[in-house]
Amino acid sequence: MLLIPAIDLKDGKCVRLKQGDMNDSTTFGEDPAAMARRWLEAGARRLHLVDLNGAFAGKPVNEAAIKAIIKEVGDEIPVQLGGGIRDLDTIERYLDDGLSYVIIGTAAVKNPGFLKDACSAFGGHILVGLDAKDGKVATDGWSKLSGHEVVDLAKKFEDYGVEGIIYTDIGRDGMLTGINIDATVKLAQALAVPVIASGGLSNILDIEKLCAVEDEGVEGVICGRAIYSGDLDFAAAQTRADELNGEG
């Protein structure tokens, strides 16, 4: 079970939002590269970056901070990034910079042809972020609910050749209310590619519940507000996950 610290970037700083609201942000660090090093030293095996400004602008905004993070840790662990990725040139540039995985969210839903082209051109490097509420996919920084069912879209994207799906329950994100295990497992069971859970991680019990369903295809979990607020000790949680999965 991969525990993946999230570094959400807004105006070059590390922040956390509540339910995707750019006006409800808490700053947790002024130096993204130092934050990345902190999680690496705590035992992280992958990092999850989000260009929040980019997600709303539809183009990269925090590229300097992203490059600084990759320079800090990129050779040691994989780094994945979402937010504002809408064209193949941007993907190519980020991969050239040293990113391991690019996450396509809104663009995958609105322009499936783009996702198909990305998987064809950059096979092995493309993840899809599906953000949902009550089983329906949301787009545009969660501001719009589409009529698409999560499982149906995920299956279609799997056929395109994506490496995995990051599934966020947006009703829980940043709220410390617990991962939506049932919905995550339902999605993972419908797919052959791995699913990474996101949204609402609150404590060690969530980690234990996720470890119990890892065999269903749940590969990891994005760790956000809980590891910044102190509700979850990241290093202890990764150690516990390894113990439960026989790796400790």
N, C-alpha and C positions, 0 to 999 in steps of 0.2 A: 504493500500500500504506500503510494507516494503521497507524502504531505507536502504540498506546494505553496510556499509563502507567496502572497500577492503583494506586489508593489504597484499601487495605483498612482499615476502621475498626473498632477494638475499644476500648471504653471511652474513646472520644474521641481515641484516638491512632492513628497510622499504623503498621500491623504487617504482617508476612507470616506465613502459616501454612505448615506442611509437610503436604501431602495433606489439607488441611481440618481438621486437628486443632487445636481451640481451646487445648489445653494445650501445644502446641508452636509458640509464636508468638515472633517477634523484633520488637521495637519499633524502627522506623526514624525516627520523628519524633513530637514532642509537639504540633506545630501543623499540622493538616491543610491549612489555607488556605495556609500558607507552602509546604508541599510541592506543592500544586497550582500555585502561582506558579512554583516551581522548574521544573516540567515544561513549563509554558507557555513560559517563557523559553528552554527547551532545544529548542523547536520542535514541541511536541505540538499536534495538531490536534483531539484529542478526549481526554477523561478518562473512566476507568472506575472508578466507586466501588462498594465493597461494604460494606454494613452487616452485619458479621459477627455482632454480637450480635443484630441483627434477624433474620438468617437462622435462628438457633437459637430465638429467641423467637417468631417468626411475626408480628412487628409491628415498626414502626420503633423504633429505640433511639438511634441516633447522629444524630438529625435536626439537632441544633444544629451539629455539625461539618459536615454536608452543606450546610446553609444557608450556613455560613461559606465553604465552597469555592465554591458557586455565586455568592455575592456577590463573591468574589475574581476569578473567571474567566468567569462565566456568559455575559457579553455577548461575550466574545472567541472562545470555542470551545464546541462542544457538550459536555455532560456527561451520562453515562449512569450509572444506578444499579441495583443489584440487592441483594436481601437483605431479607426480611421484608415483602414486598409481597403482600398477600393479599386486598385488596378495592379496589373502584373509588374509594372516598373517598380512600384513601391515594395512589392514582395521581393523582387530580385535585389533591390538595394539593401533591404533589411537582412536578407540571407547572406549577402556579400559582407555585411557588417559583422556577421558572426552569430546571428540568431539561429536557433535550431528549428523552431516551429513558429509559424504565423497563424494567428487565429482570425478566421473570417466570420463575422457575425451578421449584421444587417445586410451586407452586400450578398451573402449567400442566399438569404431569403428573397431579396428583391431582384437579384440578378443571378439566377442559378447557372447561367452560361459562363459567367465570370468564374464561379467556383469550379466548374468543370474544366475550364481552361487552366486554372491555377493548379489543380490536381494533376493535369496532364503535363504541365511545364515543370512543376516543382514537386513531383511525387515524393512522398515520405516526409514532407515538411508542412503539410496543411492540416490544421485542425479547424473544426467548426464550433463556434459558440452558439448554442441554442438557449435563449432566455425565455422562460415560459411562466405563465400564470394560469392556474387551473387547466393545465394541459395544452394551452394555446400559446403559440410562439409570439413574442413581442419583438419589435424592431425600434430603430431610431433612439438608442439610449433608453429603451424601455417605455418610451412615450406613446407608442402605438401598439395595439394588440392586433395581430393578423388573425385570419380564420384558419390558419394551418395547425394541424395536430402535430405535436412534437414527434411522435413515433413515425408518422408517415414521412415527414420531412427528413428525419434522420436516416431512414432506410434509403431514401432517394440519394442523399448525400454519400452514404456508404457505397452505393453503386458507382458514384463518381470517382471513388478512390481516396477519400479522406482518411487520415491516420487515426482519428478519434473524434469524439464529441465531448465538449465541455457543457454540462447541463446545469443551468442556474435556475433555481426557483426564486423569481424576483420578489415574491411576497415576503421572502425570508431574508434576503440579502442585507447584511449589515445590521440585522436585528437581534442576532444571538439567540434565535428561537429554535435552533436545531435544524439539521439537514432533513430534507424531504426524502427519506430513505425509500419509501414505497415507490414514488414516482421515478426515482433514479434507477432502482432495480428493474422496474417495468421497462424502462428504456433500454437498459443494458441487456436484458434478456431478449429483446427484439433485434439486437445487432450482433455482428461478429467483431466489429472494431470496439476498442475499449471506450468506456465512459469515465469522465472525470466529474465528480460531484462538486457543486459550488452553491453557495448561498445559505447562510444561517448557521454555519459551524459555530458551536458554542463552548464545548468542553470535551473532556476525555471520553465521555460516554458516547458522543457522536463518533469518535474515532473507533471505538470498540464495535459499535454497530456497523460501521462501514467495513471494518476488517471481516466481520461475519458474512458479508455479502460479496467479498472480493472475487470469489469464484464465479459469481454471476456475470462478471465482466466489468466491475467497478474498479478501475485501476488506481485512482487517486482522488484527492480532494484539495480544492483551493482553500488555503487558510488566510482569512482576511482579518476582520476586526478583532476576533478573539485573541489572536497572537499579539496584537498591538495594545489591547486593553488589559492584557494580563489574565484574561479568563482561561486561556490555554497556554501552557508552557510548551513551546514548539519542540524543543529538544527532548523533553520527557515524553511527549506525544509520539514522536517518531520512534523512540526507543520502545514504547509500549506497542506500537503497530508492528514493529519488527518481531517482538516477542510473540505476539498473537499469530503472526504468519510464519513462525518457525525460523526467523532469520536472526533472532537475537542471540 
